Amino acid sequence: MAAPTTKAFRVDSLLRERASLVIPGGMWGHQRAEAVPAGFPQFFSGGDGARVCDVDGNSYIDFMCSWGPVILGHRHPAVEDAVRRRLDSGDCLNGPSEAAVELAELMVRQFAHADWAMFQKNGSDATTACVTIARAGTGRRKILVARGAYHGAVPWCSPSMVGVTSEDRAHILEFEFNDIDSLDKAVETAGADLAGILVSAFRHDLGIKQEMPSVAFAHAVRAHCDRVGAALILDDVRAALRLHLAGSWETYNVRPDLCAYSKAIANGYPLAAVTGSDAFRSAASDVFVTGSFWYTSAPMAAACATIEEVNRIDAPGLLNAMGTRLRAGLAAQASAYGFEIFQSGPPAMPLLQFANDPNAELGERFCLESLRNGVYLHHRHNMFLSTAHTAAVIDEALDATDRAFRTLAHKGMSNDGTCLRRAV
Ligand code: PMP
């Protein structure tokens, strides 16, 4: 699939028009029509390895990877084979197939803290199940979360209060990520009612610089939970399998009691999971968490194949190396064209921001120019690499971003916002 030089969005525009009549807001959630920047396609027709194709036939090197799920590249053969085999025998049956047990065994072996596993569909299902199990296991109510962290789109944690009541959040308390003083204060406020501390693998809130946890912070979270008998819940929905194969906080030598996964565990097939330690096994068997589609087999077969493959090829090592190559290339280009940029977060899940660009307008222009040159980037959400991003693919993407930086510079744009406005 060669990168086209001009982008036509004829089919996309027609679909948007039809969608606006029958889908509120044209689309929902993070894909709602108004959230897709002008000049970006909304509808896609296919994916292959490191590339996605929109409905108008334009192909892009894909650095969103379906917003995280695609870790081995689109339509990875081993995963597709495993899914096809399950589909041939039946996916949605009266109960789970043996894939559920195989996958639970695999996850217990894979993740250092895990003594058991159970499965859901979406990350929100998994974080909600963790909160429910923490409350059941401790007999307490308060859950501490970092201010601004995303844990899903259900009332207790949705980033929007539209349609949500304050009662839905009654037992949610906030602290600042990486700020031990504010964590201490929130723990004190929760007092004897502290059921759990829910924390992301790293700070990846929308539109702000990403931050890895400090070792001291990760240990402080663990120490508080140990002292008061609360659950340390790691939300590894976004980062799992991209940073460390045994769990994202293994690097810090901190293990959670409960951990939520989704996104990459099944290379794009709908699956989420919760793993836990023995201390929460009986609570996990007492709570009623379920769904009509939580037992389907094909996504579980996909997860078994995905986990086997990420181990075989050391996915975190590859992603880190290729993310570092991308980052170095972007840094060199930015400085050559006179732009000041920040790159934050782990190289496997990079975020690129421009200095003096509080509303990410320059970032959006850069992504738009990159898109025109055949590379799909994001200016506010962290991006994702897959293991299909080989050195050759990264270099091809860098050729395109070089052209994008050059165009911005030629149009007179700079980190000074006034230039941006003149150039629009
Ligand atoms: N937690 C984190 C850290 C996430 O990134 C997400 C999804 N972006 C979720 C929870 C919710 O997952 P889902 O969208 O699958 O419900």
Residues whose N, C-alpha, C, O or C-beta is under 5 A from the ligand:
A	BS01	PMP	N122 G123 S124 D125 Y150 H151 G152 D235 V237 R238 S262
